[in-house]
Amino acid sequence: MADEELSDAFRAVVRQFPHRRYRHACAMLARQEAFKIAGPSWSEYFEEHRGRLIEEAKELIASRSGLAKYRR
């Protein structure tokens, strides 16, 4: 996922909760990935694969320079 693809909703949530920035960023990226994979049934997919999606989001935040401000 390119840094430019991050949604406005993602940015808005992170700005609203700066003290919880990392946790919210991980959750939002995981949900976006679930939606990208499963479409309308994203919530079921997210619940089934939550652990993996969150871990992938953590790795993405750790590795992308454009996401440095969301790191712990």
PQR file of N, CA, C, O and H, with PARSE charges and radii, in Angstrom:
ATOM      1  N   MET A   1       0.858  -1.173   0.000 -0.4000 1.5000
ATOM      2  CA  MET A   1       0.000   0.000   0.000 -0.0000 2.0000
ATOM      3  C   MET A   1       0.905   1.237   0.000  0.5500 1.7000
ATOM      4  O   MET A   1       1.783   1.381   0.851 -0.5500 1.4000
ATOM      5  N   ALA A   2       0.680   2.100  -0.944 -0.4000 1.5000
ATOM      6  CA  ALA A   2       1.462   3.332  -1.036 -0.0000 2.0000
ATOM      7  C   ALA A   2       0.996   4.325   0.025  0.5500 1.7000
ATOM      8  O   ALA A   2      -0.166   4.331   0.431 -0.5500 1.4000
ATOM      9  H   ALA A   2      -0.033   1.984  -1.635  0.4000 1.0000
ATOM     10  N   ASP A   3       1.935   5.164   0.460 -0.4000 1.5000
ATOM     11  CA  ASP A   3       1.586   6.165   1.466 -0.0000 2.0000
ATOM     12  C   ASP A   3       0.451   7.053   0.981  0.5500 1.7000
ATOM     13  O   ASP A   3      -0.375   7.503   1.776 -0.5500 1.4000
ATOM     14  H   ASP A   3       2.878   5.159   0.130  0.4000 1.0000
ATOM     15  N   GLU A   4       0.410   7.304  -0.324 -0.4000 1.5000
ATOM     16  CA  GLU A   4      -0.626   8.181  -0.872 -0.0000 2.0000
ATOM     17  C   GLU A   4      -2.016   7.552  -0.778  0.5500 1.7000
ATOM     18  O   GLU A   4      -3.022   8.258  -0.836 -0.5500 1.4000
ATOM     19  H   GLU A   4       1.080   6.939  -0.969  0.4000 1.0000
ATOM     20  N   GLU A   5      -2.074   6.216  -0.631 -0.4000 1.5000
ATOM     21  CA  GLU A   5      -3.352   5.526  -0.607 -0.0000 2.0000
ATOM     22  C   GLU A   5      -4.047   5.586   0.753  0.5500 1.7000
ATOM     23  O   GLU A   5      -5.202   5.177   0.880 -0.5500 1.4000
ATOM     24  H   GLU A   5      -1.257   5.642  -0.583  0.4000 1.0000
ATOM     25  N   LEU A   6      -3.361   6.086   1.752 -0.4000 1.5000
ATOM     26  CA  LEU A   6      -3.974   6.163   3.073 -0.0000 2.0000
ATOM     27  C   LEU A   6      -5.174   7.091   3.003  0.5500 1.7000
ATOM     28  O   LEU A   6      -5.090   8.197   2.470 -0.5500 1.4000
ATOM     29  H   LEU A   6      -2.423   6.418   1.650  0.4000 1.0000
ATOM     30  N   SER A   7      -6.266   6.639   3.535 -0.4000 1.5000
ATOM     31  CA  SER A   7      -7.508   7.383   3.388 -0.0000 2.0000
ATOM     32  C   SER A   7      -7.577   8.624   4.273  0.5500 1.7000
ATOM     33  O   SER A   7      -6.863   8.748   5.268 -0.5500 1.4000
ATOM     34  H   SER A   7      -6.335   5.740   3.968  0.4000 1.0000
ATOM     35  N   ASP A   8      -8.444   9.519   3.884 -0.4000 1.5000
ATOM     36  CA  ASP A   8      -8.685  10.714   4.692 -0.0000 2.0000
ATOM     37  C   ASP A   8      -9.242  10.328   6.052  0.5500 1.7000
ATOM     38  O   ASP A   8      -8.941  10.971   7.058 -0.5500 1.4000
ATOM     39  H   ASP A   8      -9.025   9.418   3.076  0.4000 1.0000
ATOM     40  N   ALA A   9     -10.061   9.269   6.085 -0.4000 1.5000
ATOM     41  CA  ALA A   9     -10.629   8.809   7.354 -0.0000 2.0000
ATOM     42  C   ALA A   9      -9.520   8.378   8.301  0.5500 1.7000
ATOM     43  O   ALA A   9      -9.570   8.677   9.494 -0.5500 1.4000
ATOM     44  H   ALA A   9     -10.306   8.746   5.268  0.4000 1.0000
ATOM     45  N   PHE A  10      -8.527   7.682   7.782 -0.4000 1.5000
ATOM     46  CA  PHE A  10      -7.390   7.242   8.586 -0.0000 2.0000
ATOM     47  C   PHE A  10      -6.682   8.442   9.196  0.5500 1.7000
ATOM     48  O   PHE A  10      -6.390   8.458  10.391 -0.5500 1.4000
ATOM     49  H   PHE A  10      -8.486   7.439   6.813  0.4000 1.0000
ATOM     50  N   ARG A  11      -6.412   9.425   8.388 -0.4000 1.5000
ATOM     51  CA  ARG A  11      -5.721  10.623   8.870 -0.0000 2.0000
ATOM     52  C   ARG A  11      -6.561  11.372   9.909  0.5500 1.7000
ATOM     53  O   ARG A  11      -6.025  11.881  10.893 -0.5500 1.4000
ATOM     54  H   ARG A  11      -6.649   9.412   7.416  0.4000 1.0000
ATOM     55  N   ALA A  12      -7.854  11.437   9.690 -0.4000 1.5000
ATOM     56  CA  ALA A  12      -8.746  12.136  10.621 -0.0000 2.0000
ATOM     57  C   ALA A  12      -8.765  11.446  11.978  0.5500 1.7000
ATOM     58  O   ALA A  12      -8.709  12.111  13.013 -0.5500 1.4000
ATOM     59  H   ALA A  12      -8.289  11.023   8.890  0.4000 1.0000
ATOM     60  N   VAL A  13      -8.844  10.118  11.982 -0.4000 1.5000
ATOM     61  CA  VAL A  13      -8.873   9.381  13.246 -0.0000 2.0000
ATOM     62  C   VAL A  13      -7.578   9.591  14.016  0.5500 1.7000
ATOM     63  O   VAL A  13      -7.595   9.813  15.227 -0.5500 1.4000
ATOM     64  H   VAL A  13      -8.890   9.578  11.142  0.4000 1.0000
ATOM     65  N   VAL A  14      -6.465   9.519  13.313 -0.4000 1.5000
ATOM     66  CA  VAL A  14      -5.177   9.674  13.978 -0.0000 2.0000
ATOM     67  C   VAL A  14      -5.012  11.077  14.550  0.5500 1.7000
ATOM     68  O   VAL A  14      -4.438  11.247  15.626 -0.5500 1.4000
ATOM     69  H   VAL A  14      -6.451   9.339  12.330  0.4000 1.0000
ATOM     70  N   ARG A  15      -5.511  12.078  13.839 -0.4000 1.5000
ATOM     71  CA  ARG A  15      -5.417  13.453  14.355 -0.0000 2.0000
ATOM     72  C   ARG A  15      -6.310  13.648  15.574  0.5500 1.7000
ATOM     73  O   ARG A  15      -5.963  14.410  16.477 -0.5500 1.4000
ATOM     74  H   ARG A  15      -5.978  11.940  12.965  0.4000 1.0000
ATOM     75  N   GLN A  16      -7.451  12.974  15.613 -0.4000 1.5000
ATOM     76  CA  GLN A  16      -8.370  13.126  16.741 -0.0000 2.0000
ATOM     77  C   GLN A  16      -7.789  12.557  18.030  0.5500 1.7000
ATOM     78  O   GLN A  16      -8.061  13.075  19.113 -0.5500 1.4000
ATOM     79  H   GLN A  16      -7.733  12.355  14.880  0.4000 1.0000
ATOM     80  N   PHE A  17      -7.002  11.510  17.925 -0.4000 1.5000
ATOM     81  CA  PHE A  17      -6.504  10.801  19.104 -0.0000 2.0000
ATOM     82  C   PHE A  17      -4.977  10.723  19.091  0.5500 1.7000
ATOM     83  O   PHE A  17      -4.422   9.629  18.984 -0.5500 1.4000
ATOM     84  H   PHE A  17      -6.781  11.089  17.046  0.4000 1.0000
ATOM     85  N   PRO A  18      -4.295  11.853  19.198 -0.5600 1.5000
ATOM     86  CA  PRO A  18      -2.837  11.802  19.114  0.2800 2.0000
ATOM     87  C   PRO A  18      -2.188  10.948  20.197  0.5500 1.7000
ATOM     88  O   PRO A  18      -1.123  10.377  19.960 -0.5500 1.4000
ATOM     89  N   HIS A  19      -2.787  10.845  21.362 -0.4000 1.5000
ATOM     90  CA  HIS A  19      -2.211  10.055  22.442 -0.0000 2.0000
ATOM     91  C   HIS A  19      -2.389   8.557  22.208  0.5500 1.7000
ATOM     92  O   HIS A  19      -1.755   7.742  22.878 -0.5500 1.4000
ATOM     93  H   HIS A  19      -3.651  11.309  21.554  0.4000 1.0000
ATOM     94  N   ARG A  20      -3.241   8.198  21.267 -0.4000 1.5000
ATOM     95  CA  ARG A  20      -3.459   6.790  20.925 -0.0000 2.0000
ATOM     96  C   ARG A  20      -3.081   6.534  19.471  0.5500 1.7000
ATOM     97  O   ARG A  20      -3.574   5.594  18.848 -0.5500 1.4000
ATOM     98  H   ARG A  20      -3.756   8.859  20.722  0.4000 1.0000
ATOM     99  N   ARG A  21      -2.241   7.340  18.959 -0.4000 1.5000
ATOM    100  CA  ARG A  21      -1.894   7.339  17.534 -0.0000 2.0000
ATOM    101  C   ARG A  21      -1.502   5.961  17.010  0.5500 1.7000
ATOM    102  O   ARG A  21      -2.032   5.523  15.989 -0.5500 1.4000
ATOM    103  H   ARG A  21      -1.841   8.104  19.465  0.4000 1.0000
ATOM    104  N   TYR A  22      -0.608   5.289  17.669 -0.4000 1.5000
ATOM    105  CA  TYR A  22      -0.101   4.008  17.182 -0.0000 2.0000
ATOM    106  C   TYR A  22      -1.204   2.956  17.125  0.5500 1.7000
ATOM    107  O   TYR A  22      -1.371   2.279  16.111 -0.5500 1.4000
ATOM    108  H   TYR A  22      -0.178   5.645  18.498  0.4000 1.0000
ATOM    109  N   ARG A  23      -1.947   2.825  18.204 -0.4000 1.5000
ATOM    110  CA  ARG A  23      -3.003   1.805  18.268 -0.0000 2.0000
ATOM    111  C   ARG A  23      -4.073   2.052  17.210  0.5500 1.7000
ATOM    112  O   ARG A  23      -4.511   1.119  16.537 -0.5500 1.4000
ATOM    113  H   ARG A  23      -1.811   3.375  19.028  0.4000 1.0000
ATOM    114  N   HIS A  24      -4.485   3.287  17.067 -0.4000 1.5000
ATOM    115  CA  HIS A  24      -5.499   3.618  16.073 -0.0000 2.0000
ATOM    116  C   HIS A  24      -4.977   3.441  14.650  0.5500 1.7000
ATOM    117  O   HIS A  24      -5.708   3.002  13.762 -0.5500 1.4000
ATOM    118  H   HIS A  24      -4.129   4.044  17.614  0.4000 1.0000
ATOM    119  N   ALA A  25      -3.733   3.778  14.444 -0.4000 1.5000
ATOM    120  CA  ALA A  25      -3.143   3.608  13.118 -0.0000 2.0000
ATOM    121  C   ALA A  25      -3.105   2.134  12.747  0.5500 1.7000
ATOM    122  O   ALA A  25      -3.434   1.774  11.617 -0.5500 1.4000
ATOM    123  H   ALA A  25      -3.139   4.135  15.166  0.4000 1.0000
ATOM    124  N   CYS A  26      -2.711   1.285  13.673 -0.4000 1.5000
ATOM    125  CA  CYS A  26      -2.680  -0.159  13.405 -0.0000 2.0000
ATOM    126  C   CYS A  26      -4.076  -0.691  13.081  0.5500 1.7000
ATOM    127  O   CYS A  26      -4.256  -1.435  12.118 -0.5500 1.4000
ATOM    128  H   CYS A  26      -2.443   1.577  14.591  0.4000 1.0000
ATOM    129  N   ALA A  27      -5.040  -0.312  13.876 -0.4000 1.5000
ATOM    130  CA  ALA A  27      -6.399  -0.789  13.663 -0.0000 2.0000
ATOM    131  C   ALA A  27      -6.969  -0.307  12.328  0.5500 1.7000
ATOM    132  O   ALA A  27      -7.606  -1.078  11.609 -0.5500 1.4000
ATOM    133  H   ALA A  27      -4.894   0.292  14.659  0.4000 1.0000
ATOM    134  N   MET A  28      -6.746   0.934  12.004 -0.4000 1.5000
ATOM    135  CA  MET A  28      -7.288   1.477  10.763 -0.0000 2.0000
ATOM    136  C   MET A  28      -6.634   0.822   9.547  0.5500 1.7000
ATOM    137  O   MET A  28      -7.322   0.470   8.589 -0.5500 1.4000
ATOM    138  H   MET A  28      -6.229   1.560  12.588  0.4000 1.0000
ATOM    139  N   LEU A  29      -5.329   0.658   9.580 -0.4000 1.5000
ATOM    140  CA  LEU A  29      -4.655   0.002   8.459 -0.0000 2.0000
ATOM    141  C   LEU A  29      -5.121  -1.444   8.312  0.5500 1.7000
ATOM    142  O   LEU A  29      -5.297  -1.931   7.195 -0.5500 1.4000
ATOM    143  H   LEU A  29      -4.770   0.943  10.359  0.4000 1.0000
ATOM    144  N   ALA A  30      -5.318  -2.128   9.429 -0.4000 1.5000
ATOM    145  CA  ALA A  30      -5.802  -3.511   9.385 -0.0000 2.0000
ATOM    146  C   ALA A  30      -7.207  -3.572   8.792  0.5500 1.7000
ATOM    147  O   ALA A  30      -7.498  -4.457   7.987 -0.5500 1.4000
ATOM    148  H   ALA A  30      -5.174  -1.733  10.337  0.4000 1.0000
ATOM    149  N   ARG A  31      -8.068  -2.655   9.176 -0.4000 1.5000
ATOM    150  CA  ARG A  31      -9.429  -2.628   8.621 -0.0000 2.0000
ATOM    151  C   ARG A  31      -9.412  -2.303   7.130  0.5500 1.7000
ATOM    152  O   ARG A  31     -10.169  -2.891   6.357 -0.5500 1.4000
ATOM    153  H   ARG A  31      -7.831  -1.937   9.830  0.4000 1.0000
ATOM    154  N   GLN A  32      -8.562  -1.381   6.730 -0.4000 1.5000
ATOM    155  CA  GLN A  32      -8.462  -1.040   5.312 -0.0000 2.0000
ATOM    156  C   GLN A  32      -8.025  -2.248   4.496  0.5500 1.7000
ATOM    157  O   GLN A  32      -8.545  -2.488   3.407 -0.5500 1.4000
ATOM    158  H   GLN A  32      -7.947  -0.904   7.358  0.4000 1.0000
ATOM    159  N   GLU A  33      -7.076  -3.004   5.019 -0.4000 1.5000
ATOM    160  CA  GLU A  33      -6.606  -4.200   4.316 -0.0000 2.0000
ATOM    161  C   GLU A  33      -7.717  -5.245   4.238  0.5500 1.7000
ATOM    162  O   GLU A  33      -7.888  -5.887   3.202 -0.5500 1.4000
ATOM    163  H   GLU A  33      -6.653  -2.810   5.905  0.4000 1.0000
ATOM    164  N   ALA A  34      -8.476  -5.422   5.324 -0.4000 1.5000
ATOM    165  CA  ALA A  34      -9.596  -6.365   5.319 -0.0000 2.0000
ATOM    166  C   ALA A  34     -10.632  -5.953   4.277  0.5500 1.7000
ATOM    167  O   ALA A  34     -11.166  -6.803   3.564 -0.5500 1.4000
ATOM    168  H   ALA A  34      -8.337  -4.900   6.166  0.4000 1.0000
ATOM    169  N   PHE A  35     -10.915  -4.672   4.185 -0.4000 1.5000
ATOM    170  CA  PHE A  35     -11.881  -4.189   3.202 -0.0000 2.0000
ATOM    171  C   PHE A  35     -11.367  -4.402   1.785  0.5500 1.7000
ATOM    172  O   PHE A  35     -12.126  -4.774   0.891 -0.5500 1.4000
ATOM    173  H   PHE A  35     -10.481  -3.981   4.763  0.4000 1.0000
ATOM    174  N   LYS A  36     -10.078  -4.166   1.584 -0.4000 1.5000
ATOM    175  CA  LYS A  36      -9.476  -4.346   0.267 -0.0000 2.0000
ATOM    176  C   LYS A  36      -9.571  -5.811  -0.173  0.5500 1.7000
ATOM    177  O   LYS A  36      -9.805  -6.092  -1.349 -0.5500 1.4000
ATOM    178  H   LYS A  36      -9.461  -3.864   2.311  0.4000 1.0000
ATOM    179  N   ILE A  37      -9.390  -6.737   0.760 -0.4000 1.5000
ATOM    180  CA  ILE A  37      -9.418  -8.162   0.448 -0.0000 2.0000
ATOM    181  C   ILE A  37     -10.843  -8.700   0.339  0.5500 1.7000
ATOM    182  O   ILE A  37     -11.159  -9.427  -0.603 -0.5500 1.4000
ATOM    183  H   ILE A  37      -9.200  -6.509   1.715  0.4000 1.0000
ATOM    184  N   ALA A  38     -11.701  -8.351   1.289 -0.4000 1.5000
ATOM    185  CA  ALA A  38     -13.014  -8.995   1.399 -0.0000 2.0000
ATOM    186  C   ALA A  38     -14.186  -8.149   0.929  0.5500 1.7000
ATOM    187  O   ALA A  38     -15.302  -8.658   0.821 -0.5500 1.4000
ATOM    188  H   ALA A  38     -11.445  -7.760   2.054  0.4000 1.0000
ATOM    189  N   GLY A  39     -13.968  -6.891   0.652 -0.4000 1.5000
ATOM    190  CA  GLY A  39     -15.063  -6.041   0.175 -0.0000 2.0000
ATOM    191  C   GLY A  39     -16.168  -5.897   1.204  0.5500 1.7000
ATOM    192  O   GLY A  39     -15.896  -5.617   2.372 -0.5500 1.4000
ATOM    193  H   GLY A  39     -13.062  -6.477   0.740  0.4000 1.0000
ATOM    194  N   PRO A  40     -17.418  -6.085   0.783 -0.5600 1.5000
ATOM    195  CA  PRO A  40     -18.562  -5.862   1.684  0.2800 2.0000
ATOM    196  C   PRO A  40     -18.559  -6.731   2.944  0.5500 1.7000
ATOM    197  O   PRO A  40     -19.123  -6.337   3.965 -0.5500 1.4000
ATOM    198  N   SER A  41     -17.942  -7.886   2.883 -0.4000 1.5000
ATOM    199  CA  SER A  41     -17.904  -8.749   4.074 -0.0000 2.0000
ATOM    200  C   SER A  41     -16.602  -8.568   4.857  0.5500 1.7000
ATOM    201  O   SER A  41     -16.101  -9.502   5.484 -0.5500 1.4000
ATOM    202  H   SER A  41     -17.484  -8.206   2.054  0.4000 1.0000
ATOM    203  N   TRP A  42     -16.071  -7.348   4.805 -0.4000 1.5000
ATOM    204  CA  TRP A  42     -14.787  -7.065   5.440 -0.0000 2.0000
ATOM    205  C   TRP A  42     -14.810  -7.289   6.940  0.5500 1.7000
ATOM    206  O   TRP A  42     -13.812  -7.738   7.505 -0.5500 1.4000
ATOM    207  H   TRP A  42     -16.478  -6.590   4.296  0.4000 1.0000
ATOM    208  N   SER A  43     -15.920  -6.991   7.602 -0.4000 1.5000
ATOM    209  CA  SER A  43     -15.936  -7.100   9.069 -0.0000 2.0000
ATOM    210  C   SER A  43     -15.784  -8.550   9.525  0.5500 1.7000
ATOM    211  O   SER A  43     -15.102  -8.822  10.513 -0.5500 1.4000
ATOM    212  H   SER A  43     -16.730  -6.627   7.144  0.4000 1.0000
ATOM    213  N   GLU A  44     -16.418  -9.481   8.810 -0.4000 1.5000
ATOM    214  CA  GLU A  44     -16.254 -10.895   9.148 -0.0000 2.0000
ATOM    215  C   GLU A  44     -14.813 -11.334   8.904  0.5500 1.7000
ATOM    216  O   GLU A  44     -14.222 -12.056   9.708 -0.5500 1.4000
ATOM    217  H   GLU A  44     -16.972  -9.261   8.007  0.4000 1.0000
ATOM    218  N   TYR A  45     -14.268 -10.889   7.793 -0.4000 1.5000
ATOM    219  CA  TYR A  45     -12.878 -11.221   7.465 -0.0000 2.0000
ATOM    220  C   TYR A  45     -11.942 -10.636   8.518  0.5500 1.7000
ATOM    221  O   TYR A  45     -11.003 -11.296   8.963 -0.5500 1.4000
ATOM    222  H   TYR A  45     -14.747 -10.303   7.141  0.4000 1.0000
ATOM    223  N   PHE A  46     -12.204  -9.401   8.910 -0.4000 1.5000
ATOM    224  CA  PHE A  46     -11.370  -8.744   9.919 -0.0000 2.0000
ATOM    225  C   PHE A  46     -11.389  -9.514  11.232  0.5500 1.7000
ATOM    226  O   PHE A  46     -10.339  -9.750  11.830 -0.5500 1.4000
ATOM    227  H   PHE A  46     -12.967  -8.865   8.549  0.4000 1.0000
ATOM    228  N   GLU A  47     -12.572  -9.905  11.681 -0.4000 1.5000
ATOM    229  CA  GLU A  47     -12.669 -10.641  12.944 -0.0000 2.0000
ATOM    230  C   GLU A  47     -11.942 -11.974  12.874  0.5500 1.7000
ATOM    231  O   GLU A  47     -11.305 -12.386  13.844 -0.5500 1.4000
ATOM    232  H   GLU A  47     -13.425  -9.714  11.195  0.4000 1.0000
ATOM    233  N   GLU A  48     -12.029 -12.647  11.740 -0.4000 1.5000
ATOM    234  CA  GLU A  48     -11.392 -13.950  11.576 -0.0000 2.0000
ATOM    235  C   GLU A  48      -9.867 -13.844  11.498  0.5500 1.7000
ATOM    236  O   GLU A  48      -9.161 -14.741  11.958 -0.5500 1.4000
ATOM    237  H   GLU A  48     -12.546 -12.313  10.952  0.4000 1.0000
ATOM    238  N   HIS A  49      -9.360 -12.762  10.924 -0.4000 1.5000
ATOM    239  CA  HIS A  49      -7.930 -12.606  10.677 -0.0000 2.0000
ATOM    240  C   HIS A  49      -7.319 -11.421  11.424  0.5500 1.7000
ATOM    241  O   HIS A  49      -6.267 -10.918  11.028 -0.5500 1.4000
ATOM    242  H   HIS A  49      -9.934 -12.033  10.550  0.4000 1.0000
ATOM    243  N   ARG A  50      -7.950 -10.982  12.472 -0.4000 1.5000
ATOM    244  CA  ARG A  50      -7.540  -9.788  13.210 -0.0000 2.0000
ATOM    245  C   ARG A  50      -6.063  -9.810  13.618  0.5500 1.7000
ATOM    246  O   ARG A  50      -5.341  -8.846  13.364 -0.5500 1.4000
ATOM    247  H   ARG A  50      -8.805 -11.390  12.794  0.4000 1.0000
ATOM    248  N   GLY A  51      -5.621 -10.868  14.227 -0.4000 1.5000
ATOM    249  CA  GLY A  51      -4.246 -10.942  14.717 -0.0000 2.0000
ATOM    250  C   GLY A  51      -3.228 -10.737  13.610  0.5500 1.7000
ATOM    251  O   GLY A  51      -2.288  -9.957  13.761 -0.5500 1.4000
ATOM    252  H   GLY A  51      -6.207 -11.652  14.433  0.4000 1.0000
ATOM    253  N   ARG A  52      -3.411 -11.431  12.504 -0.4000 1.5000
ATOM    254  CA  ARG A  52      -2.490 -11.315  11.379 -0.0000 2.0000
ATOM    255  C   ARG A  52      -2.533  -9.924  10.770  0.5500 1.7000
ATOM    256  O   ARG A  52      -1.492  -9.345  10.460 -0.5500 1.4000
ATOM    257  H   ARG A  52      -4.174 -12.065  12.381  0.4000 1.0000
ATOM    258  N   LEU A  53      -3.739  -9.384  10.599 -0.4000 1.5000
ATOM    259  CA  LEU A  53      -3.878  -8.051  10.009 -0.0000 2.0000
ATOM    260  C   LEU A  53      -3.226  -6.977  10.872  0.5500 1.7000
ATOM    261  O   LEU A  53      -2.582  -6.068  10.349 -0.5500 1.4000
ATOM    262  H   LEU A  53      -4.584  -9.854  10.852  0.4000 1.0000
ATOM    263  N   ILE A  54      -3.387  -7.075  12.180 -0.4000 1.5000
ATOM    264  CA  ILE A  54      -2.773  -6.108  13.094 -0.0000 2.0000
ATOM    265  C   ILE A  54      -1.253  -6.231  13.035  0.5500 1.7000
ATOM    266  O   ILE A  54      -0.555  -5.217  13.009 -0.5500 1.4000
ATOM    267  H   ILE A  54      -3.910  -7.813  12.605  0.4000 1.0000
ATOM    268  N   GLU A  55      -0.735  -7.450  13.015 -0.4000 1.5000
ATOM    269  CA  GLU A  55       0.721  -7.640  12.934 -0.0000 2.0000
ATOM    270  C   GLU A  55       1.273  -7.069  11.631  0.5500 1.7000
ATOM    271  O   GLU A  55       2.334  -6.444  11.627 -0.5500 1.4000
ATOM    272  H   GLU A  55      -1.302  -8.273  13.036  0.4000 1.0000
ATOM    273  N   GLU A  56       0.565  -7.277  10.536 -0.4000 1.5000
ATOM    274  CA  GLU A  56       1.005  -6.714   9.258 -0.0000 2.0000
ATOM    275  C   GLU A  56       0.977  -5.188   9.288  0.5500 1.7000
ATOM    276  O   GLU A  56       1.858  -4.536   8.728 -0.5500 1.4000
ATOM    277  H   GLU A  56      -0.297  -7.784  10.539  0.4000 1.0000
ATOM    278  N   ALA A  57      -0.029  -4.626   9.939 -0.4000 1.5000
ATOM    279  CA  ALA A  57      -0.114  -3.172  10.061 -0.0000 2.0000
ATOM    280  C   ALA A  57       1.048  -2.636  10.893  0.5500 1.7000
ATOM    281  O   ALA A  57       1.616  -1.595  10.564 -0.5500 1.4000
ATOM    282  H   ALA A  57      -0.744  -5.157  10.394  0.4000 1.0000
ATOM    283  N   LYS A  58       1.404  -3.336  11.967 -0.4000 1.5000
ATOM    284  CA  LYS A  58       2.535  -2.926  12.799 -0.0000 2.0000
ATOM    285  C   LYS A  58       3.827  -2.939  11.987  0.5500 1.7000
ATOM    286  O   LYS A  58       4.645  -2.024  12.089 -0.5500 1.4000
ATOM    287  H   LYS A  58       0.943  -4.182  12.235  0.4000 1.0000
ATOM    288  N   GLU A  59       4.003  -3.984  11.181 -0.4000 1.5000
ATOM    289  CA  GLU A  59       5.198  -4.072  10.336 -0.0000 2.0000
ATOM    290  C   GLU A  59       5.222  -2.945   9.307  0.5500 1.7000
ATOM    291  O   GLU A  59       6.275  -2.372   9.030 -0.5500 1.4000
ATOM    292  H   GLU A  59       3.339  -4.727  11.099  0.4000 1.0000
ATOM    293  N   LEU A  60       4.064  -2.632   8.746 -0.4000 1.5000
ATOM    294  CA  LEU A  60       3.974  -1.556   7.762 -0.0000 2.0000
ATOM    295  C   LEU A  60       4.360  -0.216   8.396  0.5500 1.7000
ATOM    296  O   LEU A  60       5.132   0.549   7.819 -0.5500 1.4000
ATOM    297  H   LEU A  60       3.208  -3.097   8.972  0.4000 1.0000
ATOM    298  N   ILE A  61       3.826   0.058   9.569 -0.4000 1.5000
ATOM    299  CA  ILE A  61       4.138   1.306  10.263 -0.0000 2.0000
ATOM    300  C   ILE A  61       5.632   1.369  10.610  0.5500 1.7000
ATOM    301  O   ILE A  61       6.253   2.428  10.517 -0.5500 1.4000
ATOM    302  H   ILE A  61       3.198  -0.563  10.038  0.4000 1.0000
ATOM    303  N   ALA A  62       6.192   0.240  11.005 -0.4000 1.5000
ATOM    304  CA  ALA A  62       7.611   0.213  11.374 -0.0000 2.0000
ATOM    305  C   ALA A  62       8.530   0.394  10.169  0.5500 1.7000
ATOM    306  O   ALA A  62       9.640   0.907  10.312 -0.5500 1.4000
ATOM    307  H   ALA A  62       5.688  -0.620  11.080  0.4000 1.0000
ATOM    308  N   SER A  63       8.084  -0.017   8.990 -0.4000 1.5000
ATOM    309  CA  SER A  63       8.982  -0.028   7.841 -0.0000 2.0000
ATOM    310  C   SER A  63       8.824   1.153   6.888  0.5500 1.7000
ATOM    311  O   SER A  63       9.738   1.431   6.112 -0.5500 1.4000
ATOM    312  H   SER A  63       7.182  -0.433   8.874  0.4000 1.0000
ATOM    313  N   ARG A  64       7.707   1.846   6.922 -0.4000 1.5000
ATOM    314  CA  ARG A  64       7.472   2.948   5.985 -0.0000 2.0000
ATOM    315  C   ARG A  64       7.881   4.273   6.589  0.5500 1.7000
ATOM    316  O   ARG A  64       7.421   4.647   7.668 -0.5500 1.4000
ATOM    317  H   ARG A  64       6.965   1.621   7.553  0.4000 1.0000
ATOM    318  N   SER A  65       8.739   4.973   5.894 -0.4000 1.5000
ATOM    319  CA  SER A  65       9.184   6.265   6.408 -0.0000 2.0000
ATOM    320  C   SER A  65       8.029   7.267   6.470  0.5500 1.7000
ATOM    321  O   SER A  65       8.013   8.135   7.342 -0.5500 1.4000
ATOM    322  H   SER A  65       9.112   4.669   5.018  0.4000 1.0000
ATOM    323  N   GLY A  66       7.077   7.156   5.565 -0.4000 1.5000
ATOM    324  CA  GLY A  66       5.927   8.051   5.562 -0.0000 2.0000
ATOM    325  C   GLY A  66       4.988   7.850   6.742  0.5500 1.7000
ATOM    326  O   GLY A  66       4.131   8.692   7.010 -0.5500 1.4000
ATOM    327  H   GLY A  66       7.090   6.450   4.857  0.4000 1.0000
ATOM    328  N   LEU A  67       5.150   6.738   7.446 -0.4000 1.5000
ATOM    329  CA  LEU A  67       4.302   6.444   8.606 -0.0000 2.0000
ATOM    330  C   LEU A  67       5.048   6.630   9.926  0.5500 1.7000
ATOM    331  O   LEU A  67       4.548   6.227  10.977 -0.5500 1.4000
ATOM    332  H   LEU A  67       5.846   6.054   7.228  0.4000 1.0000
ATOM    333  N   ALA A  68       6.208   7.220   9.885 -0.4000 1.5000
ATOM    334  CA  ALA A  68       7.044   7.372  11.100 -0.0000 2.0000
ATOM    335  C   ALA A  68       6.309   8.118  12.209  0.5500 1.7000
ATOM    336  O   ALA A  68       6.502   7.807  13.385 -0.5500 1.4000
ATOM    337  H   ALA A  68       6.614   7.547   9.031  0.4000 1.0000
ATOM    338  N   LYS A  69       5.481   9.082  11.868 -0.4000 1.5000
ATOM    339  CA  LYS A  69       4.802   9.860  12.918 -0.0000 2.0000
ATOM    340  C   LYS A  69       3.759   9.036  13.674  0.5500 1.7000
ATOM    341  O   LYS A  69       3.273   9.473  14.717 -0.5500 1.4000
ATOM    342  H   LYS A  69       5.325   9.335  10.913  0.4000 1.0000
ATOM    343  N   TYR A  70       3.406   7.849  13.165 -0.4000 1.5000
ATOM    344  CA  TYR A  70       2.423   6.994  13.837 -0.0000 2.0000
ATOM    345  C   TYR A  70       3.069   5.935  14.704  0.5500 1.7000
ATOM    346  O   TYR A  70       2.372   5.140  15.335 -0.5500 1.4000
ATOM    347  H   TYR A  70       3.800   7.494  12.317  0.4000 1.0000
ATOM    348  N   ARG A  71       4.397   5.914  14.744 -0.4000 1.5000
ATOM    349  CA  ARG A  71       5.096   4.912  15.556 -0.0000 2.0000
ATOM    350  C   ARG A  71       5.017   5.272  17.013  0.5500 1.7000
ATOM    351  O   ARG A  71       4.785   6.426  17.374 -0.5500 1.4000
ATOM    352  H   ARG A  71       4.963   6.560  14.231  0.4000 1.0000
ATOM    353  N   ARG A  72       5.209   4.286  17.839 -0.4000 1.5000
ATOM    354  CA  ARG A  72       5.179   4.496  19.288 -0.0000 2.0000
ATOM    355  C   ARG A  72       6.295   5.387  19.712  0.5500 1.7000
ATOM    356  O   ARG A  72       6.434   5.680  20.900 -0.5500 1.4000
ATOM    357  H   ARG A  72       5.398   3.349  17.546  0.4000 1.0000
TER
END
